[in-house]
Amino acid sequence: MKPAVFHSEAEAEFRAAIHYYDEQRSGLGAEFQEVIEQAVAQIVEMPQAFPPHGDQGLRMYVVRRFPYTIFYLELGDLIWIAAVAHQRRRPGYWAHRRP
């Protein structure tokens, strides 16, 4: 399996969301983190199983329970996570990111 590598901004938005959910309810941030980590594990295990997004080779994993989508690109030796994007905030804000 190829390792998953987060774009630095994707990592930052992931951490910010954990913090946000922890402020909403104690332990909710940890639940969010677990859901995202499980999603990334599925992506790493079966990167071609999730639908394409656009024409740049990106794919998307729609997270259950939380309103987030993980956008990623399978490269030769790794899975590059472009964004952990909230589904209702600034669509496409992350599109300029490159591996």
C-alpha positions as CSV (number, residue, x, y, z in Angstrom):
1,M,0.0,0.0,0.0
2,K,1.1,3.5,-0.7
3,P,1.4,5.9,2.2
4,A,-0.9,8.9,2.5
5,V,0.7,12.3,2.6
6,F,-1.3,15.4,3.5
7,H,-0.7,18.8,1.8
8,S,0.4,21.1,4.6
9,E,-2.8,23.2,4.2
10,A,-5.0,20.0,4.2
11,E,-3.2,18.9,7.5
12,A,-3.9,22.4,9.0
13,E,-7.6,22.3,8.0
14,F,-7.9,18.8,9.5
15,R,-6.3,19.9,12.8
16,A,-8.5,23.1,12.8
17,A,-11.7,20.9,12.4
18,I,-10.6,18.7,15.2
19,H,-10.2,21.7,17.4
20,Y,-13.5,23.2,16.3
21,Y,-15.4,20.0,17.1
22,D,-13.7,19.7,20.5
23,E,-15.0,23.1,21.3
24,Q,-18.5,22.1,20.4
25,R,-18.5,19.0,22.6
26,S,-15.8,17.3,24.6
27,G,-14.6,14.2,22.7
28,L,-16.3,15.2,19.4
29,G,-12.9,16.2,17.9
30,A,-11.5,12.8,18.7
31,E,-14.5,11.2,17.0
32,F,-14.0,13.4,13.9
33,Q,-10.3,12.5,13.9
34,E,-11.1,8.8,14.0
35,V,-13.6,9.1,11.2
36,I,-11.1,10.9,9.0
37,E,-8.3,8.4,9.8
38,Q,-10.6,5.5,8.9
39,A,-11.5,7.2,5.6
40,V,-7.8,7.7,4.8
41,A,-7.1,4.1,5.6
42,Q,-9.9,3.1,3.1
43,I,-8.4,5.4,0.5
44,V,-5.0,4.0,1.0
45,E,-6.3,0.4,0.7
46,M,-8.5,1.0,-2.3
47,P,-7.6,4.4,-4.0
48,Q,-9.4,3.7,-7.2
49,A,-12.7,2.8,-5.4
50,F,-13.9,6.3,-5.0
51,P,-15.3,8.6,-7.7
52,P,-13.2,11.0,-9.8
53,H,-13.4,14.7,-9.3
54,G,-12.7,16.9,-12.3
55,D,-10.2,16.2,-15.0
56,Q,-6.9,16.4,-13.1
57,G,-7.0,12.8,-11.8
58,L,-8.3,13.8,-8.3
59,R,-10.7,11.6,-6.5
60,M,-13.1,12.3,-3.7
61,Y,-14.2,10.5,-0.6
62,V,-17.4,11.8,1.0
63,V,-17.1,11.4,4.8
64,R,-20.1,10.0,6.6
65,R,-21.4,11.6,9.8
66,F,-19.4,14.9,9.3
67,P,-19.9,17.3,6.4
68,Y,-16.4,16.8,4.9
69,T,-15.0,15.5,1.7
70,I,-11.4,14.3,1.3
71,F,-9.9,15.2,-2.1
72,Y,-6.9,13.1,-3.1
73,L,-4.6,12.1,-5.9
74,E,-2.9,8.7,-6.4
75,L,0.7,9.2,-7.4
76,G,3.3,6.6,-8.3
77,D,4.5,6.1,-4.7
78,L,1.9,7.8,-2.5
79,I,-1.6,9.0,-2.0
80,W,-1.5,12.8,-1.8
81,I,-4.3,14.4,0.2
82,A,-5.2,17.7,-1.3
83,A,-7.9,18.8,1.1
84,V,-10.1,17.8,4.0
85,A,-12.8,20.2,2.9
86,H,-16.0,21.2,4.6
87,Q,-18.9,20.5,2.1
88,R,-20.7,23.8,2.7
89,R,-17.8,26.3,2.9
90,R,-16.0,27.9,-0.1
91,P,-16.3,25.2,-2.7
92,G,-13.1,24.6,-4.6
93,Y,-10.9,26.9,-2.4
94,W,-8.2,24.2,-2.4
95,A,-8.1,23.6,-6.2
96,H,-4.8,25.5,-6.6
97,R,-2.9,23.1,-4.4
98,R,-0.3,20.9,-6.1
99,P,1.6,17.9,-4.8
